[in-house]
Each structure stands twice: as C-alpha cells, then as structure tokens.
Amino acid sequence: MQPTTEIDGVVLHLVGPLRDSPDWVGQQEVLLQLLAAWSCFSDSDRPLNPRLLGKPGVGKTTLACAAARSLGLETHIVQATMDTRPEDLLVTPVLEPTGGIRYMASPLVTAMIRGGACILDEGNRMSEKSWASLAPLLDHRRSVDSVIAGITIHAHDDFRFVTTMNEDASTYEVPEYIHSRLMPQIVIDFPEPDEERAIIAAQVPDVQAEVLDYVTDFLSAAHLADLRYTARDGINIARYAMKRLSRNEAPSAAAAVDDALVLALGAEEAEPFRIAHDRDAP
C-alpha cells in the first residue's frame, strides 16, 4: 500500500525509493568529497547541496547513489528536463476515480519527508522557474512551498540533496542565486584504465577477459582522442559482444567487439578502433 503523510490537513501520497544501484568503483576521492559536503560538524551546521559535474556516462548518478547508500539513506531520483515544472518537483494533483483530488509527492518531497537523499539528475536542463521553487530548500530554510497543495514542507534533518550536471551545450544557464546555493562543485573525470576495467567487469557478469581487454583498450584510445565515449558505452559494447558470442554469431571475441563497435559508433567512427580491420562491417 502506498505510504502517506499529512501536513496541515493535506494528505500526501509518497513514492517508493530507488530499489537498487551499481556499486561505485574507483575514484574514492570524489566519494569522500561528496560525503564531506553532506556531513555536519556541529549541531547548528547544515549539509551542503553539491553539484556533480562531468561528461554524460562518467558515473555522476552512481556516485550519488553510493554516497546515499553508505549513509543508510533512501535514494530518490528526479530526472530534470527542459519541460520540468515546479509542480513536477514538488506536489502534483491527480484525479481519483471517485472524483476527488489526490496529492502526489514527488521523489524530492518524499525524500524531504522521509529523511532520504534526493538526486536531481541533469539539473542544468531545467528552467529558472523550476529552480526558483527550490531556492528555499537550498538555503537555511530547508523547505518548499507547494502552491498546488497550499502547504509548506520542511525537510527532515537527515535529508540530503545533490544535483548532477552534464558538460554539454544543450542546457540552461543556472541562475546565479541558485548557482551559489549548489556548493561545492565536484568534478567527475574519466576513471583510470584499471578502474574502468573493474567497472565493466562488475556490470557485465561473466564477461570474457578478452572482450574486457578489447573494450578497455577502446575506451583508453577514445579518451586520448577526446571523444565522448565513457564506461557506460563500454558496458553496453561489452554486453552486446557477449550476446553475439553466446549466440555463436561471432567467431571470436575480436569479431564480437568489432560488431559491437560498428553498431554503437557507426562504421566510419568505429574504423580506427576495430580489432580485425579486414572484416566487413555488419
């Protein structure tokens, strides 16, 4: 049964937390930086609201989930888009079959009430109007005002907030009064090759060592060429290669990875990274 809570006579229906997330592998320093931002050094201190900055696929969301898990906190994720509205972030009214109104708390509000961690994913895709609704949450007030429900919601002492931001051009400029509330900035870079190998091995159980070698070598070469490919791409390439091998549709690990590279990158972009250059593209 869906949990509920009542605030000033208004019943809010809460959502469930994230059930599972990958382990964080390597780059322990950024994990420690996030945990430090969320810590309190005295009874009067408050946690900070950091932003995680990096290319898509470097593990920003995974890092935040790992930090929440290490603190024993429920994890709630809000996916920000350019269409995200203030009510999407806070409370949304839903028509019940009986004709009444049910007030649905967002993952963010649920985390506030239950004392969990909220990850606002790709926060710089969101408009200023939506950010403005979060301004009081991100300062000493630690609260939000739902115009829809007509209530003020205060955050539990254990509530933690973090936003991820991608390094690309298809984003809004975050307003300065919000930017100053999202401190510190924690930059996530590409993992080291051995860390990247460990990440792929953890996410692709029973992956062949040869496939793992080829995919890790591809990622290292892609990073040197300043291309956008990350461990997330490596995981999917390794998974597809293993599927080809398990179905006996590729004669070797090299052929299977070649097939995966061509389908993932396109024939022209994959060509410099192919292992068996004499093979025809699928």
Stockholm file with secondary structure:
# STOCKHOLM 1.0

chainA/1-282         MQPTTEIDGVVLHLVGPLRDSPDWVGQQEVLLQLLAAWSCFSDSDRPLNPRLLGKPGVGKTTLACAAARSLGLETHIVQATMDTRPEDLLVTPVLEPTGGIRYMASPLVTAMIRGGACILDEGNRMSEKSWASLAPLLDHRRSVDSVIAGITIHAHDDFRFVTTMNEDASTYEVPEYIHSRLMPQIVIDFPEPDEERAIIAAQVPDVQAEVLDYVTDFLSAAHLADLRYTARDGINIARYAMKRLSRNEAPSAAAAVDDALVLALGAEEAEPFRIAHDRDAP
#=GR chainA/1-282 SS CCCEEEETTEEEECCCCCCCCCCCCSCHHHHHHHHHHHCCSSTTCCCCCCEEEECTTSSHHHHHHHHHHHTTCCEEEEECCTTCCHHHHSEEEEECTTSCEEEEECHHHHHHHHTCEEEEETGGGSCHHHHHHHGGGGSTTCEEEETTTTEEEECCTTCEEEEEEESSSSSCCCCHHHHTTSCCEEECCCCCHHHHHHHHHHHSTTCCHHHHHHHHHHHHHHHHTTCSCCHHHHHHHHHHHHHHHHTTCSSSHHHHHHHHHHHHHCHHHHGGGCSCTTSCCC
#=GC SS_cons         CCCEEEETTEEEECCCCCCCCCCCCSCHHHHHHHHHHHCCSSTTCCCCCCEEEECTTSSHHHHHHHHHHHTTCCEEEEECCTTCCHHHHSEEEEECTTSCEEEEECHHHHHHHHTCEEEEETGGGSCHHHHHHHGGGGSTTCEEEETTTTEEEECCTTCEEEEEEESSSSSCCCCHHHHTTSCCEEECCCCCHHHHHHHHHHHSTTCCHHHHHHHHHHHHHHHHTTCSCCHHHHHHHHHHHHHHHHTTCSSSHHHHHHHHHHHHHCHHHHGGGCSCTTSCCC
//
